[in-house]
C-alpha cells in the first residue's frame, strides 16, 4: 500500500515535511505543499505502477532461488536445456 509520505516524496522530492498517522506537517516554506487531491491522485498513480509490476517481483523471487550460473554450466556441459525450461516455467506462471 502506497503511503501519503511516499506520494508527497514523489511529488516534491526535495521538500522538508513530516507525516504521522496521515497528518502532514509542512516544514519547507520554499516549496508549495501539494493539495490533498494531488496527494490522493499520486497515491493512485503510484499504487497502479506498483501493482503492474507484481509479476516482476514474483519472477525475481523465483529467479533468486535458482543457481542459474550452475544450471547454465551444467546445460552446456550435458547438452540439456534445464535452465531454459525452468525460466520459461517461471515466466508462464507469472505472465506480464
Protein Blocks (a to p, Z undefined) as FASTA:
>chain_A
ZZfklmmmmmmmmbccddeehiacdfblmbccddfklmmmmmmmmmmmmmmmmmmmmmmm
mmmmpcfklmmmmmmmnopaklmmmmmmmmmmmcZZ
